[in-house]
Amino acid sequence: MIIVLKPKISKREEAAVLAEIRKLGYRPHVMRGVARTVIGAIGDERTHKSLEMLTTWPQVESVTPIQKRYKLTSREAHSANSTITLSNGTVIGGKKFVVMAGPCSVEGEKQLLTTAHAVKKAGATILRGGAFKPRTSPYEFQGLGEKGLKLLAKARKETGLAVITELLSEDHAKMVAEYADILQIGARNAQNFQLLIAAAKTGRPVLLKRGLSMKIEEWLLAGEYVLANDNANLMFCERGIRTFETYTRNTLDLATIPIIKKESHCPIVIDPSQGAGRADLVVALCKGAAAMGADALLVEVHPNPAEAWSDGAQQLTLDGFARLMEELQPFITAAGKE
């Protein structure tokens, strides 16, 4: 259930409401806004007493039952769009369209720094790069590990770009959080709930990719693990799902943009590189995502894709990325963003 408190109530009045919620068997999750405080009461509404009686309390403005299984990610829980502000001032989910760009894998200092400076010059504000790589085969490049994280941190220091990188293991959560501004949970781990909890508890913003065969409700419920562990900085990322189609690597479901906008208050990010698996389709998919109102893009860029250690076929060249950024502008404007 969602409890909205009246403005300008005292801390004592708020505490009384929280105590009553706990007494009735629910776990309160407090979200404080500029004008009002909203409390999400977590619990099974079928087996616990209704909290609707709180409407009789003078400090309570409204009580709304939520029947959806995902509660905290739901727009019913938080009607306004949530935004995520990074240390370099980038705001995801706000008026400005955000681009995250960089190589699939961190391969070395020269490769990473060259890419970082190029994508920043073109207009990106977040650097992506994999230090730990989830590969289908155990014989493929698995990433540089902490060495790669240190290179990402060096690139951030030189360029001012924020850093997003993938977290693969609960054991690495604290270490990766020391170097990264955003923790990415990949498609293969989208329902690894203990990993989601570990990521949430670092306090870093979490980008949750959609699983290969994940229904939207399952995706939203996975995101619930982040918000339910006291981390409000969650964003969803559509990266393509597995279908019968083999022309592209995956089938990029751009319909998730209006669906997530309708169902959730969290920002929606599109990854066209993973979605298509082909660099020649990335630009068109970026334009479509921007026009449909996505909050951000996650694009793979490499100085020489033909020599990339992983997924070279889907990475844009530095010049190709610069052209993309120029061509995106009218589509961003059409969607009402800057």
C-alpha positions, 0 to 999 in steps of 0.5 A: 500500500502507498501512504501519502502524508500531509505536508508540514507534519512533525517528525513525531507524527510521521513516526507514529504512522511508521510505528502503526504500519510496523504493528500491522505487519508491514515494512515501511519504505519512506520516500521524501519529496519536496512537498510530501512524504510517501510511505510504501508499506511492503507486505502481503495485503491478502494476509495482513490487515488493511492500512486504509484505516490510516485515512482517519489519521489527521497526518495522513492524506491518502492510502492507496492499495497496490495490487501489482506484485511490483510495488516500489518500482510502480508509478503508483508508488511514485507518480513523478519521474525519478532522477539519478544524479551522478558525481559529475553532475549528469542527471539521468531521467531528467530533461537532458538526454544522456549518452553512455559510451565506450568499449565492450571490454577494457583492453588497455590504457591507450584503447580506453583513454583514446575512446574516453576522450573521443566520446566526451568530445562528441557529447557523452557524459558517462564512460562504459567499459567492461572490466569483468566480462560474462562470456558464453565460453570459458575460453573467451576473454573474461576481462582485466578485472581490477586492473580494468577498474583502475583504468576506468578510474584513470579515464574518469580522472582525466576526462570527468566522465562518470563510469559504468561497469558490470558487476558479476559477483557478490564478492566483487560488489564492494571493490567494483563500487569503489571504482564505478559510479554506476553498477550494471547488472547484465542480462545473464544476472538479471534474476540473480537476486542476491547479486541485486541485493549486494549491488543495492547495498553498495549505495551506487546507482544500479542499471538493470538490464533485461534478461534474455527471455524476461517478461516485463513484470519479471524485470520490474520485480527484479528491480524491486530487489534494488529499491526494497534494499534502500537504494532509490537509484535504479534504472532499467535497460532494454538490451534485446531479448531472444526470439526466433529471429536470427538476422540480428543478435537479439530483438531490441524491444523499443516498446519497453520505452512507453511501457516502462514509462507507464508502469514505472517511475525509474529511468529507461535506458536503451542498449542498441549495440547488444540489441542488434549485434551489428554496428550498421543498425546501431545508429537507426536504433539510437534514433528510434529510442531517442524519438520514443522518449528513452532517457539514455543510450548505452552505446559500444564504441572502439578505436578499431572494432576489427581488433576488439577483444570482444563483440567487435561487430557491434561497436561503432568507430570513434568517427561513427559515434561522433556522426551519431551524436550529431544526427541524434539531435533532432530526434532528442528535440522531437521527444521534448528533451535537450 
